[in-house]
């Protein structure tokens, strides 16, 4: 599940890096994300012989949990079976971290997911978008801002490794993915 905001004006913003990652994964694995269901745009397919559902919630970031819960409830999957891809201001562009649980860290999309799923037990890939340049810079303005040309290239280059990490996670090799990709 890639997190982001649906309007075109948010397309290449830092907050939409989860959408960008899901789009990359879909393209590399020949999955069409083109069905409207669960208040999301979804794509069904396979990745390395595992059946997957790729989801881009259309509820706006702060209500992402609505779409995530609707899909999980419909398919009767436990929260441990999902992987959330989202932006993180604690890492520089191109850096990502895999976690198997934890708090939202103040991320409103994750807060909504945790509120709807009633758990923090789900996998996530935190994709670095860089930190605010100065303390008094508004966080919303920062994450809703576009990447610089240099940083979008760096982020786009990380998507190949993120795709490989997702493949390991869906194959049940989350620890291997963490060992391989959670480095400085």
C-alpha positions, 0 to 999 in steps of 0.5 A: 500500500503506497500512501499519498494524496490523490489530486494531480497537484500533489503528484510529485510531492514528498508526501506522495513518495509512497504512490511513486514507489507503488507505481514503480513496483506495478510497472516492474511487475506488470501490474495495472493499478486501474480499478476503483475499490475500497476508496482506493485505486488498486491493481491485482497481480503477482510478484514472484508467483505471490498474489498481491494487491497494490493499493493507492488510497484515494482518501487523502493522507490523513484518512488512509486507514479507511481504504486500508481497513476496507481492503483488509476487511474484505480479504480477511487478511491480518495486518501482518500481511500488509506493507505500507510505503510512505514518506519519512522526514528522518531520512535523506532522499534515497535512504529507506528503512524497513520496520515490522511495527512501531509507532506512527512517528507523527505521520498522519497516514500511519496514525489513521491506519493504526486507528482503523486497524487497531494495531501497530503490527504491520510492515512499513517501508519508510522512504526518506524525503529529507528533513525540513531545512530550518526548524520554523519551516512548516512541516505540511509545506515541506512534505507537500513541496516538490522534490528538487531535480537532484533529489527526485533522481536519487529517490527514483534510483532507490525504487529498484532496491525498494522493489527488491525489498518488497519481493523479499518481504512478500516471500516471507524474508523480512529479516533478510530484507532488513539486513540487506537494506536497513543500512546507513 
